[in-house]
Amino acid sequence: MDWAPLLLTGLAFAAIPEDDKKMHFAAGAAIAKTSEQVFELTPLQACGVALAAGVAKEAYDRSFGGNVEGADALATMGGCMITFRF
């Protein structure tokens, strides 16, 4: 088994300082991988779906009094990066 992707994922996840950003990162990875497999999207298209989900979440927060942070949307999109095949 090739451990490099798992190791890189763990290092990337550990480097994120805030728990909230870690949840956004993990959600972005899950959204991207799921949309890639279910809807047969390319990895780049799947990252677009993750970005859209992150932006939609921040729009929801803005509308309903949540904490709006652009970095949250970027963390969500950042999670898609671990779904790319090298």
N, C-alpha and C positions, 0 to 999 in steps of 0.2 A: 504494500500500500504506500502511496506517495503521501508523506506527511507534510510536505511544504504548504499546500493550501490550508490545511488545518492550523499549522503553526502561524502562518501569516494572518489568518482570521483571528486567532487568539491574541496575537500581538496588536493588531489593529483595534480590537475590542478593548483591550486593556489600556491602550493609549488614550481612550476617550475619558476625560476627567469626570463628567457628570453622569449620574445614573439615568437622567431623563434623555440625554443624548444617546446613551447606550440602547435605551428602549427604541428610540427613533431609528438608530442604526440597524438593530435587529429586525424591526418592522419593515424597513426598506429592503433588507435582504430577502425576507419572507415574501413580501409583495412582488418583488422582481422575479424571484425564482418561480413562484406560483403562476404569475401571469405569463412567464415565458413558456412554462410547460402546458398550462391549461389552454391558453389562447394561441399557442405556437408562434410567439413573438421572437424577434431577434433579441439578443442581450441588450442592445442599445435601445430598442423599443421598450423593453421591460424596465430599463432604468428610467425612461420617460414616464412610465406608469408610476414608478416609485416616487419620482419628483412630483408628479401631479397629486399623488396621495399626500405627500408632505405639505404641499401648498394648500390643498383642500383642508387639511387638519388645522393649519394656521389660520385660514379664513374662518373656519368654525370657531376657533378660539377667539378671534377678533369679534365675531358676531355675538358670542355668548359669554363674554367677559373673562375668557381664559388668558393665560400668559402667552403673548405672541412673541416669538423669536424666529428670525430668519435662519438662525443657526440650526433650529430644529428641522426645518425643511431640508437644509443641506445635509444634516446627519442622516435623514431618511434616504435621501438620494445616495449618500455615501455608502450605505449598506448594500446597494445594488452592485457596487464594485467587486464584492467578494463572490458574486455569482458569475463573473466572467471566466471563461476558460482560457488558460494560457497555453 
